[in-house]
Amino acid sequence: AQGEIGSGEGDVNEIGEGSMRRSLQEARKDDDIKAIVLRINSPGGSALTSDLIWREIELTKRVKPVVVSMGNYAASGGYYIACNANTIFAEKNTITGSIGVFGTLPNFSVAANRYGIKAITLEGVENIYATFIGHIAEGRKMTTAQVDAIGQGRVWTGSEAVKIGLVDKIGGLREAIAEAAKLAKIKSYSTVNYPEYEKNFED
């Protein structure tokens, strides 16, 4: 999961709903796949797409272990899709957290006041934030008040995130794969990469 989170299919540089959900579904249904390691390198993006990917991870976690490996950053929506994993690994200098939501307020002046557009927009942002911290509280076994206290848009290094409970362990992809094998109770294994993107050399 690399790049900003957006709608559509996605590619090597953008996390798309299509490729991510399809990959999780394929891995979930494949009996030869015993555990999943989700490598995240993302500053965030679409709240809706983040939530759809989160739901796919929730369904997957019921069937087989899901371990997250954070790269340089897994912030905002990047943390949203990470928070539900069985185990979360980060590098010491990973930038994570940024648990918050922002919305743009169109300036319709009179119309905005007359129809309460600003109030509706703010309520929508607050609802998304409440859902976000609710998912984190559930995934990290914390209260929503505890999540809110370390949320509100603040960012943390991987080392700090371990101390406050947003991350489980310091380590890279190798450690995350070893943890996934341990959770799946397997000793001999190989890895396969999802999603596979088509390379177009004409572009």
C-alpha positions in Angstrom: 0.0 0.0 0.0 2.1 2.8 -1.3 1.2 6.5 -2.0 -1.8 8.5 -1.4 -5.2 6.8 -0.8 -7.7 7.5 -3.5 -10.7 6.0 -5.2 -10.5 3.9 -8.4 -8.1 1.1 -9.2 -4.8 2.5 -8.0 -1.3 1.7 -9.2 2.3 1.3 -7.9 2.3 4.9 -6.7 -1.3 5.3 -5.5 -3.4 3.2 -3.1 -6.7 2.5 -4.9 -9.8 0.9 -3.5 -10.0 -1.6 -6.4 -6.6 -3.2 -6.3 -6.4 -3.2 -2.5 -9.8 -4.8 -1.8 -9.4 -7.3 -4.6 -6.0 -8.4 -3.4 -7.2 -8.8 0.2 -10.2 -10.9 -1.1 -7.9 -13.1 -3.2 -5.5 -13.7 -0.4 -8.3 -14.3 2.1 -9.9 -17.0 -0.2 -6.6 -18.7 -1.2 -6.1 -21.7 1.1 -2.3 -21.6 0.3 -2.0 -18.2 1.9 -1.8 -18.6 5.6 -1.1 -15.0 6.7 -0.9 -11.5 5.2 1.7 -8.8 5.7 0.4 -5.4 4.7 3.3 -3.0 3.9 2.2 0.6 4.2 4.0 3.7 3.0 1.3 6.4 2.9 0.5 9.9 4.1 -3.2 9.2 3.9 -5.9 10.4 1.6 -9.6 9.6 1.1 -11.4 8.8 4.3 -14.1 6.8 2.4 -11.5 4.6 0.7 -9.5 4.2 3.9 -12.7 2.9 5.6 -13.5 0.5 2.7 -10.0 -1.0 3.0 -10.3 -1.1 6.8 -13.5 -3.2 6.4 -11.8 -5.6 4.0 -9.0 -6.0 6.5 -11.5 -6.6 9.3 -13.1 -9.4 7.2 -9.7 -10.9 6.4 -8.5 -10.8 10.0 -11.4 -13.1 11.0 -10.0 -15.8 8.7 -6.2 -15.4 8.9 -3.6 -13.2 10.6 -2.9 -9.7 9.3 0.4 -8.0 10.2 1.3 -4.4 9.2 4.8 -3.3 8.3 5.1 0.5 8.2 7.6 2.1 5.9 8.7 5.7 6.1 5.3 6.9 7.0 1.8 5.5 7.7 -0.1 8.5 8.8 -3.7 9.6 8.7 -5.5 7.2 6.3 -2.3 5.2 6.3 -2.8 4.6 10.0 -6.5 4.1 9.5 -5.9 1.0 7.4 -3.2 -0.2 9.8 -5.0 0.1 13.1 -6.9 -3.2 12.8 -4.0 -5.5 12.2 -3.1 -8.3 14.7 0.4 -6.8 15.0 1.8 -3.5 13.9 5.5 -3.0 13.2 7.2 0.3 12.5 10.7 1.5 11.9 12.2 3.7 14.7 11.8 6.8 12.4 8.5 5.9 10.8 6.1 8.9 10.8 2.7 7.7 12.0 -0.4 8.9 13.8 -1.9 12.1 12.3 -5.2 10.8 13.6 -7.5 13.5 12.3 -9.8 14.6 9.6 -10.0 17.8 7.7 -12.6 19.2 5.3 -12.8 22.3 3.2 -15.5 24.9 3.9 -16.8 26.5 0.7 -17.5 30.2 1.2 -21.0 30.7 0.0 -21.5 33.5 2.6 -25.2 34.2 2.7 -26.2 30.9 1.2 -24.0 29.0 3.6 -25.6 30.6 6.6 -29.1 30.3 5.2 -28.9 26.6 4.5 -26.5 25.7 7.3 -23.9 24.3 4.8 -21.0 25.0 7.1 -22.7 23.3 10.0 -23.4 20.2 7.9 -19.8 20.1 6.6 -18.4 20.3 10.2 -20.8 17.6 11.4 -19.6 15.3 8.6 -16.0 15.9 9.5 -16.7 15.2 13.2 -18.6 12.0 12.3 -15.6 10.7 10.2 -13.2 11.5 13.1 -15.5 9.7 15.6 -15.5 6.6 13.3 -11.7 6.8 12.9 -11.0 6.9 16.6 -13.6 4.3 17.2 -11.9 1.9 14.8 -8.5 2.6 16.4 -9.9 2.1 19.9 -11.3 -1.3 18.9 -8.2 -2.4 17.0 -5.7 -1.2 19.7 -7.9 -2.2 22.7 -8.0 1.4 24.0 -10.9 3.7 24.9 -12.0 6.4 22.5 -10.9 9.0 25.1 -7.4 7.5 25.1 -7.2 7.6 21.3 -8.5 11.2 21.2 -5.8 12.2 23.7 -3.1 11.1 21.3 -5.0 12.0 18.2 -6.2 15.4 17.0 -3.7 15.4 14.1 -0.5 14.9 16.0 2.3 12.8 14.5 4.7 10.4 16.2 7.8 8.5 15.3 7.7 4.7 15.4 9.6 4.7 18.7 7.1 7.1 20.3 4.1 5.2 18.8 5.2 2.0 20.6 5.2 3.9 23.9 1.7 5.3 23.4 0.2 2.0 22.1 -0.3 2.9 18.4 2.4 0.4 17.3 3.3 -3.0 18.8 7.0 -3.5 17.8 10.0 -1.9 16.2 11.1 -3.8 13.1 11.1 -4.0 9.3 9.4 -6.1 6.7 11.5 -9.2 7.6 10.4 -9.1 11.2 6.7 -8.6 10.2 6.9 -11.6 7.9 8.4 -13.7 10.7 5.6 -12.6 13.0 3.0 -13.5 10.4 4.4 -17.0 10.1 4.5 -17.3 13.9 0.8 -16.3 14.2 -0.1 -18.7 11.4 1.9 -21.4 13.2 4.0 -22.3 10.1 7.8 -22.7 10.0 8.5 -23.3 6.3 7.1 -20.7 3.9 7.6 -18.5 0.9 6.0 -15.1 0.0 3.9 -13.9 -2.9 3.3 -10.2 -3.7 -0.1 -8.6 -4.1 -1.3 -6.7 -6.0 0.4 -7.4 -9.3 0.2 -4.3 -11.5 0.4 -4.4 -15.3 3.5 -2.6 -16.6 2.8 -0.4 -19.6 6.0 0.4 -21.4 4.4 2.6 -24.0 3.7 5.4 -21.5 
